[in-house]
Amino acid sequence: MKIAGVILWIIGIALLAVGGYMLAKEKLFLLNAEQATAIVTGNERYTYESNDYGTQHYYCSKFQFQTRDGQSISIEESDGNGDQGGCGDLDAPPDYKTGQQVLVYYDPGDPAHTAQIPKAVKLDYSGGVIVLVASFICIVVGLVLFWIGLVRSRRAR
């Protein structure tokens, strides 16, 4: 029990570091990011094939905005593997309507690759919070297991 507790505690500390890094990275980005208003220029429909659920569709919105120095940037929501955040849910209408205005955050040094819409910011923060909650659980369970193992070994003596 003590060994399992120590292992869980170490995993919890590692997750704490990862979660803290994720939140700090996003906070630093937002502190240094510039804001612009993006206009939704369209919604691209994609198809997802699944053995369990058959054919499903999802939409990724396309945005266009101008940087402070007048550069025109076009971005598209990603499917969850890119920097812009996830697209809409399967078999759901698009998250944004064409012509809608959305706030966008971007790094002025690389606006095309760093632009984030509020949904992406929320996903980045959510990921960090989930990792921190998992770290807290691992630390607490690890300490409890270690304590139980310690009490049992003292009683055995």
N, C-alpha and C positions, 0 to 999 in steps of 0.2 A: 504493500500500500504506500509506503513512504517513497519508493522509487517512482511509482506511477504519479504520485503527487508532485514530486520534483519535476518529472518530465512535463506534466501538464502546466506547472508553474512556469517552466522555461518557455514552453510554447506560448503561453499567455503573455509573457514579457516580450517575446519576438513579435506577436501580433500587435501588442501595444505600440511597439516601435513602428511597425508598418502602417497602422491606422493613424498614428500621429504624423507620420511622413505624408500620408495621403491628404490629410486635412490641412497640414501646413503648406503643402505644395499648391493646393487649390486656393487657399487664403492668400498666399503670396501672389499667385496669378491674378486674383481679383483686385488686390491692392495696386498692382502695377498695370492692370488692363485699362484700355480705353473703351468707352461705350459708343455705340452708334445705333441707329434705328435701321433695322433690316426690313425689307419688304418681301413677303412670300411671293415668289414668282411662279410657283407651280407645285404640284404634288405628283411624284413619280410612283406608279403602281408596280410593285414587284410580286412575284409568285413564290410561294414556299410549298414544296411538296413533302408530304409526310406519310409514312405507311399507316400510322395510327389515325390521323385526322384528314387525310386526303389533301386536296389542293386548297391552300389558303392564300390570301393576299394581304399585303401590308403596304403602307404609303410612306415615302420619305419626302419631306418637304424640301424645296429649293429656296434659297434666300439670296438676296443681293443687298449689299450695303456699301456705303462710301466711307473710307477712312478719313481721319481729320485732314490728311494732306491731299485728299481728293481722289485717291486710288479707288477704283470700283472693284469690289470683291464679290464673287459668287461662290456660295457654299451649298452643300446638301447635307441633310441629316445622314448619319451613317446607320448601318444595321446593328450598331452596338459595338463594333470592332474599331471604330475610328474615334477621332477627337470630338466630333460634334454631338455625340450622344445618340441614343437609340431612336429609331423610327417609331411610327405608330404601332399599336398592337395588331396582332393578326386578326383579320376579318373585322376590323373596326374602321370607321371613317378617319380621314387624315386629322392629325393634331391641329393643323393650321389651315386656314382658308386662303386661297389665292387673293393677294392684295392686302392681307392683314399685315400690320406693322408689329414687329417683335424687337425687343431690346437684344443687342448682341454685344458680347465682351470679346476683346481681341488684344493680342500683344502687338503693339505698333511695329515691332521689328519683323514680324512674320504673320500678318493678319490672315492670310489665306489658310494657314495650317493651324492656327491657334484659336480661331473664332469659336465661341461657345454661345449657344442660346440658353435661356434660363432653364430649360428642361435638362440640358447637359450639365449645368452647374449643380442642379439638384441631384442628378445621378452621381456626380463626383463626390458631393458631400455625403450622400446616402451610403456609398461604398465605404467611405472612411468611418462613418458611424457604425456600420454593421461590423467592420473589423474590430473596432474598439469594444463593442458589446461582446463579441466573441472572445476578445482578450480578457475582459473582465470576468466572464464566466470561467474561462480556463484557469485564471489566477485563483479565483475563489474556490473552485472545485479542487484544484491542485493543493491549495493550502489546507482545505478540509481533509482530503485524503492523507496528506502528510501528517496532520495532527492525529487522525484516527490511527494511523500506523504507529505513530510515536506512543500514543496511549496504550495500544495493544502490546507493543514490545516492552513497555515498562511493567505492565500487568503480568506478562509472561515471566519476567525476572522474578 
